[in-house]
Amino acid sequence: MKHVIFKDGSTAPVNNIYCIGRSYAEHISELGNVPTGEPLVFLKPTTALSTDDTLRLPNYSEDIHHEVELVIYISEDVADDRTPDLSCILGYGIGLDLTARDIQNALKAKGMPWTTAKGFRDGAWLSILTKGIPTTHQISLTVNGDIRQDDSTDKLLFDMTYQLNFLHEKFGLRQGDIIYTGTPKGVSRLVSGDTLIARLDAESYTIHIA
């Protein structure tokens, strides 16, 4: 079973991994997509989760993109008749949703699900988590010294409370669920040998691409 790690050294099990797409207007534009009017949700298997500082890219894609995101961890099983709020969040951190863009585009053209493009091993990197409720945070990603992504979570089209309520209404939130809340503009290709620095406010994490 996969676990998340908190700064105090404690760990907690992972249940579902939810990802929210098209959460920032400029990211929607850069990919030539259109706003959905509600959160676009997809899932990743727990085998995709990694907290290591070295990530492997899948051998079946030539166009793996980075997507840096604020990630939240759910603290409890939310009762079906409850409207969830931020108090059901145990902690938060920064993560990478890696995407096989060439595979995703081919699947989208056929009207097929994206799982192969999103669910590969190491495709959901996650930092050590801070216990507490997230507010507004600056998230960024540097690749080989170049800033690729840098934005504030106050630009989320669907704020965290909205995302919690949407996911709970559709699926039911449970303890151990992780939510990747969406990525801002600046996604681009990764290759073997790249060095990444993911930042959440003043905290930074270095990740190497094998």
Order of alpha helices (4+ residues) and beta strands (2+ residues): beta-beta-beta-alpha-beta-beta-beta-beta-beta-beta-beta-alpha-alpha-beta-beta-beta-beta-alpha-beta-beta-beta-beta
